[in-house]
Amino acid sequence: MTQAPATPKNGRRRHDREIIALAVPAFGALVAEPLFVMVDSAVVGHLGTPQLAGLGIAAALLMTAVSIFVFLAYATTAAVARRVGAGDLPAAIRQGMDGIWLALLLGAAVVALAMPTAPWLVDVFGASDTAAPYAITYLRISILGIPAMLVVLAATGVLRGLQDTRTPLYVAIAGFTVNAALNVTLVYGAGLGIAGSAWGTVIAQAGMAAAYLVVVIRGARKHGASLRPDAAGIRASARAGVPLLIRTLSLRAVLMIATAVAARLGDVDIAAHQIILSLWSLTAFALDAIAIAGQAIIGRYLGADDEKGAREACRRMVEWGIGCGIVLGVLIVLARPLFIPLFTSDPSVKDALLPALLVVAVSQPIAGVVFVLDGVLMGAGDGRYLAWAMLVTLAVFAPVALLVPSLGGGLTALWWAMTLMMAVRLITLWLRTRSGRWIVTGATR
């Protein structure tokens, strides 16, 4: 019996199954991460306003540190996926171990630098005299968990590269559950206050890192991969991560400039901006899940020397990005009467919020394509181009955004500037993918 020839429809279905299998668990894991801070805030909030304010400052510093080092996950995913595609699982796991060793080294360096400078960091963020002691206490304890947090990032990248996004979801759920239980127990049961919240989070993070290491070490032993640190491999992981670090820092600069401009517009606009930014971040998790699938799938196809498969997967994921962006945009418009009252009852904030929110809704299809193409180029290991593209985007966005207050624009104008930023990213990423220069096949780029 002869097998039916492959058709474009069958190819789309195959890509759809792969995207769904990787993206849905990835979305769950992404959503679980910010829940750590939400649990800490809910528990510490009952201790008092100064404690909650201190937690907010410390958490902002910690989240900034983690976002800076997210390249540990991105670079590792692409490198591991290529070797999986090439059929060399021992080399894939060996590459993953190099990323984990790099995470440990960076984590140790951050602890050494951040521990003595914790009071200064808190002061830079403008903590009040009442909140500062709590912020310093929480920060100094939580800093001890940074090596575990970075190991989690790198190990997540290993598993994504191995086409496994379910294990990170399970580990994230377990970590969230343990963190919640420890927070309540240590803060109230043991009477440790905000220090108990910090210790609970550190312990949960250490447990997550240990769970990941068990999975990776088990895979290394199964396939005969070495667990020892390899200087050349660690340097290669660092080199691959530098362009993605530049990209991430440029993106963080965009968000910081937007917040600074919103603050200059007045209390009403900054309050509305924070609400929109929270919603924008939530939609980003959904779109980033597709990007994560793209990193894993594209890396695997290129590692298998399957240029045609990589192009077809890229095309299908772009269609997914557009579709998801349209759905998210419609949901924002339809659900606004439901979620806006959850954030504010101030009529002036609502008035500032609504038109800017419509701009965000309109821009979601653009964001969908941007996130997907970002993931595709990461999966291809095209980090250097991503760094330059994001620097160009920052150079275009910054002067436009900074002109908003002086030209009499409000929050809606600022979010049009944010849409311009996404449009510039779309153009730069689309030009790269259309050129085909990102397609470099083989086990290494």
C-alpha positions in Angstrom: 0.0 0.0 0.0 1.5 3.3 -1.1 1.6 6.2 1.3 -0.4 9.3 0.3 1.8 12.2 -0.7 2.2 15.1 1.6 -0.1 18.1 0.9 0.1 21.7 2.1 -2.9 21.0 4.3 -1.3 18.1 6.0 1.9 20.1 6.5 -0.1 22.9 8.1 -1.8 20.4 10.4 1.6 18.9 11.4 3.0 22.4 12.2 -0.2 23.2 14.1 0.1 20.1 16.3 3.7 21.0 17.0 3.0 24.6 17.8 0.1 23.7 20.1 2.0 21.0 21.9 4.9 23.4 22.7 3.1 26.7 23.1 0.2 25.8 25.4 2.4 24.4 28.2 4.9 27.2 27.6 2.1 29.7 28.2 1.2 28.0 31.5 4.8 28.2 32.7 5.1 31.9 31.6 1.9 32.8 33.5 3.1 30.9 36.6 6.3 32.9 37.0 4.7 36.3 37.9 2.4 34.5 40.3 5.4 34.2 42.6 5.4 38.0 43.1 1.6 38.1 43.4 1.6 35.5 46.2 4.3 37.4 48.0 2.4 40.6 47.6 -0.8 39.1 48.9 0.8 37.6 52.0 3.1 40.6 52.8 0.3 43.1 52.1 -1.5 42.1 55.3 1.6 43.0 57.3 1.2 46.7 56.5 1.8 49.3 53.8 5.5 49.9 54.5 6.2 46.2 54.2 4.3 46.0 50.9 6.1 49.0 49.6 9.4 47.5 50.5 8.4 44.3 48.8 7.4 46.2 45.6 10.8 47.9 45.4 12.8 44.7 46.0 10.6 42.7 43.6 11.2 45.3 40.9 14.9 44.9 41.3 14.8 41.1 41.3 12.6 41.0 38.2 14.9 43.4 36.4 17.8 41.1 37.2 16.0 38.0 35.9 14.8 39.7 32.7 18.4 40.8 32.0 19.5 37.2 32.1 16.6 35.7 30.2 19.1 35.2 27.3 20.2 32.1 29.3 16.9 30.4 28.2 16.8 31.8 24.7 20.3 31.1 23.6 20.3 27.6 25.2 17.0 26.7 23.5 18.3 27.5 20.0 21.7 25.7 20.5 20.1 22.6 22.0 17.3 22.4 19.4 19.9 22.5 16.6 21.7 19.5 18.0 18.4 17.7 18.5 17.6 18.3 14.9 21.0 16.9 13.9 20.2 13.7 15.9 23.0 14.3 18.4 21.3 14.1 21.8 24.6 13.8 23.8 25.9 17.0 22.3 22.5 18.7 22.8 22.6 17.9 26.5 26.3 18.8 26.7 25.4 22.2 25.2 22.7 22.5 27.8 25.0 21.8 30.7 27.4 24.5 29.4 24.4 27.0 29.7 23.7 25.8 33.2 27.3 26.2 34.3 27.3 29.7 32.8 24.1 30.4 34.8 25.8 29.3 38.1 28.8 31.5 37.4 26.7 34.5 36.6 24.5 33.8 39.6 27.5 33.8 41.9 28.8 37.0 40.4 25.4 38.7 40.9 25.3 37.6 44.6 28.8 38.9 45.2 27.9 42.3 43.7 24.4 42.7 44.9 24.7 41.7 48.5 26.9 44.6 49.7 25.1 47.1 47.4 21.5 46.2 48.4 21.0 49.4 50.5 22.3 51.6 47.7 20.1 49.8 45.1 17.0 50.4 47.3 17.9 54.0 47.8 18.3 54.5 44.0 14.7 53.3 43.6 13.6 56.1 45.9 12.4 54.0 48.8 10.9 55.9 51.7 12.5 55.8 55.2 9.7 53.5 56.4 9.8 51.1 53.4 13.6 51.0 52.9 14.4 48.6 55.8 11.9 46.1 54.6 13.1 46.4 51.0 16.7 45.8 52.1 15.7 42.8 54.2 13.7 41.2 51.4 16.3 41.9 48.8 19.3 40.6 50.8 17.6 37.3 51.4 16.2 37.0 47.9 19.6 37.6 46.3 20.6 34.2 47.6 18.0 32.7 45.3 19.4 34.4 42.1 21.8 31.5 41.2 18.8 29.1 41.4 16.7 31.5 39.3 19.3 31.6 36.6 19.7 27.8 36.6 16.0 27.6 36.2 16.2 29.9 33.1 19.1 27.9 31.5 17.5 24.5 32.3 14.2 25.7 30.9 16.1 26.5 27.7 17.5 23.0 27.7 14.1 21.3 27.9 12.6 23.6 25.4 15.4 22.8 23.0 14.6 19.1 23.6 11.0 19.9 22.5 9.7 19.5 26.1 7.6 22.4 27.5 5.5 20.2 29.7 8.2 19.6 32.4 8.8 23.4 32.9 5.0 23.8 33.3 4.9 21.1 36.0 7.9 22.5 37.8 6.4 26.0 37.7 3.1 24.8 39.1 5.0 22.9 41.9 7.2 25.9 42.6 4.2 28.2 42.8 2.4 25.9 45.2 5.4 25.4 47.5 6.1 29.1 47.5 2.5 29.9 48.5 2.5 27.4 51.4 6.0 28.5 52.7 5.0 32.2 52.5 2.0 31.7 54.7 3.9 29.3 57.1 7.0 31.4 57.5 5.4 34.9 57.5 2.6 34.1 60.0 3.2 30.7 61.5 6.9 31.3 62.3 6.4 35.0 62.7 9.3 36.0 60.4 7.4 38.8 58.7 8.7 39.9 55.3 11.9 37.9 55.9 9.7 34.8 55.9 8.3 35.7 52.5 11.8 36.1 51.1 13.0 32.8 52.5 9.9 31.0 51.3 10.6 32.2 47.7 14.3 31.3 47.9 13.5 27.8 49.1 10.9 27.3 46.3 13.4 28.6 43.7 16.1 26.2 45.0 13.6 23.4 44.8 12.7 24.2 41.2 16.4 24.4 40.2 17.0 21.0 41.9 14.1 19.5 40.0 15.4 20.7 36.7 18.9 19.5 37.5 17.6 16.0 38.3 15.9 15.9 34.9 18.9 17.2 33.0 21.4 15.0 34.8 19.2 11.9 34.3 19.2 12.7 30.5 22.9 13.3 30.5 23.6 9.9 32.1 21.2 8.2 29.8 22.9 9.5 26.7 26.5 9.5 28.0 26.9 13.3 28.1 29.5 14.8 30.4 28.4 16.9 33.3 31.8 18.5 33.9 32.2 22.2 33.2 33.8 22.9 29.8 35.5 26.2 29.5 35.2 26.4 25.7 31.5 25.5 25.8 30.8 28.0 28.6 32.5 30.7 26.6 30.5 29.7 23.5 27.3 30.0 25.5 28.3 33.4 26.8 29.2 34.6 23.3 25.8 33.5 22.0 24.1 35.2 24.9 25.7 38.7 24.5 23.7 39.8 21.5 20.5 38.6 23.1 21.5 40.5 26.3 21.9 43.7 24.2 18.4 43.1 22.7 16.9 42.6 26.1 18.5 45.7 27.6 17.3 47.7 24.6 13.7 46.4 25.1 13.9 47.2 28.8 15.0 50.7 27.9 12.0 51.2 25.7 9.7 50.2 28.6 11.5 52.4 31.1 11.3 55.4 28.7 7.6 54.8 28.2 7.0 54.7 32.0 9.1 57.8 32.6 7.2 59.7 29.9 3.9 58.6 31.4 5.0 59.8 34.8 5.8 63.3 33.3 2.2 63.4 31.9 0.8 63.4 35.5 -0.6 61.0 38.1 -3.8 60.1 36.1 -1.8 59.2 33.0 0.8 57.1 34.9 -1.9 55.3 36.8 -3.7 54.5 33.5 -0.3 53.6 31.9 0.5 51.0 34.6 -2.9 49.3 34.0 -2.4 49.2 30.3 1.2 47.9 30.7 -0.1 45.1 33.0 -2.6 44.1 30.3 0.0 44.4 27.6 2.4 42.1 29.5 -0.4 39.6 29.9 -1.0 39.5 26.1 2.7 39.3 25.6 2.8 36.0 27.6 0.3 34.5 25.1 2.3 35.7 22.1 5.6 34.7 23.7 4.4 31.2 24.0 4.2 30.9 20.2 7.7 32.5 20.0 9.0 29.8 22.4 7.5 27.2 20.1 9.3 28.9 17.2 12.6 28.8 19.0 12.4 25.1 19.5 10.9 24.1 16.1 13.1 26.3 13.9 16.3 25.3 15.7 15.4 21.6 15.2 14.6 22.0 11.5 17.8 23.9 10.9 19.8 21.4 12.8 18.3 18.7 10.6 19.3 20.6 7.4 15.7 21.0 6.6 15.5 24.5 5.1 12.1 23.9 3.5 10.6 22.7 6.8 12.0 25.8 8.6 10.5 28.1 6.0 7.1 26.4 6.2 7.1 26.4 10.0 8.0 30.1 10.0 5.2 30.9 7.6 2.6 28.9 9.6 3.7 30.5 12.9 3.3 34.0 11.4 -0.2 33.0 10.5 -0.7 31.9 14.1 0.7 35.2 15.3 -1.6 37.2 13.2 -4.6 35.1 14.2 -3.8 35.3 17.9 -3.2 39.0 17.7 -6.6 39.6 16.1 -8.3 37.4 18.8 -6.4 39.3 21.6 -7.3 42.6 20.1 -11.0 41.8 20.0 -10.9 40.4 23.5 -9.4 43.6 24.8 -12.2 45.7 23.3 -15.0 43.3 24.3 -13.7 42.7 27.9 -12.8 46.2 28.8 -16.0 46.9 30.8 -15.2 43.8 32.9 -11.5 44.3 33.7 -11.2 48.1 33.9 -13.3 48.2 37.2 -10.9 45.6 38.7 -8.1 48.1 38.4 -9.7 51.5 39.1 -12.9 53.3 40.0 -11.5 56.8 39.2 -13.4 58.3 36.3 -10.4 60.4 35.2 -8.2 57.4 35.0 -10.9 55.5 33.0 -11.2 58.4 30.6 -7.4 58.4 30.0 -7.4 54.6 29.8 -10.0 53.9 27.2 -8.6 55.5 24.0 -5.1 54.3 24.8 -6.5 50.8 25.3 -8.1 50.8 21.8 -4.6 51.6 20.4 -3.2 48.6 22.2 -6.1 46.5 20.8 -5.4 47.6 17.2 -1.7 46.9 17.6 -2.1 43.3 18.7 -1.8 41.7 15.2 1.4 43.6 14.7 2.7 42.4 18.1 1.7 38.8 17.1 3.9 38.8 14.1 6.8 40.6 15.9 6.8 38.0 18.7 6.8 35.1 16.3 9.5 36.4 14.0 11.6 37.3 17.2 11.3 33.6 18.2 12.1 32.3 14.7 15.3 34.4 14.5 16.2 33.3 18.1 15.7 29.7 17.1 18.0 30.3 14.1 20.7 31.7 16.4 20.5 35.0 14.6 21.2 37.0 17.8 23.5 39.6 16.3 20.8 40.8 13.9 18.2 40.9 16.7 20.6 43.1 18.8 21.1 45.6 16.0 17.4 45.6 15.1 16.4 46.4 18.7 19.0 49.1 18.9 17.6 50.7 15.7 14.1 50.4 17.2 15.2 52.1 20.4 16.8 54.9 18.4 13.6 55.5 16.6 11.3 55.2 19.6 13.2 57.3 22.2 13.0 60.7 20.5 9.4 60.2 19.4 8.3 59.2 22.9 10.2 61.9 24.6 8.5 64.5 22.4 5.0 63.5 23.5 4.8 65.8 26.6 6.4 68.8 24.9 4.0 68.5 21.9 1.0 68.3 24.3 0.3 64.7 23.6 -1.3 62.5 26.3 -1.3 58.8 27.1 -2.9 57.8 23.8 -0.1 59.6 21.9 2.4 57.7 24.0 0.8 54.3 23.1 0.8 55.3 19.5 4.6 55.8 19.9 4.7 52.3 21.4 2.8 51.0 18.3 5.4 52.8 16.2 8.1 50.9 18.1 6.3 47.6 17.4 6.0 48.6 13.7 9.7 49.3 13.4 10.4 45.9 15.0 8.0 44.3 12.5 9.8 45.9 9.5 13.3 45.0 10.7 12.3 41.4 11.5 10.3 40.9 8.3 13.1 42.2 6.1 15.5 39.7 7.8 13.2 36.7 7.4 12.3 37.6 3.8 16.0 37.8 2.9 16.6 34.2 4.0 20.0 35.1 5.5 18.8 33.7 8.9 18.7 30.2 7.4 22.0 28.6 8.4 21.7 24.8 8.6 23.7 22.4 10.6 24.3 21.4 14.2 26.0 24.7 14.9 25.5 28.1 13.4 
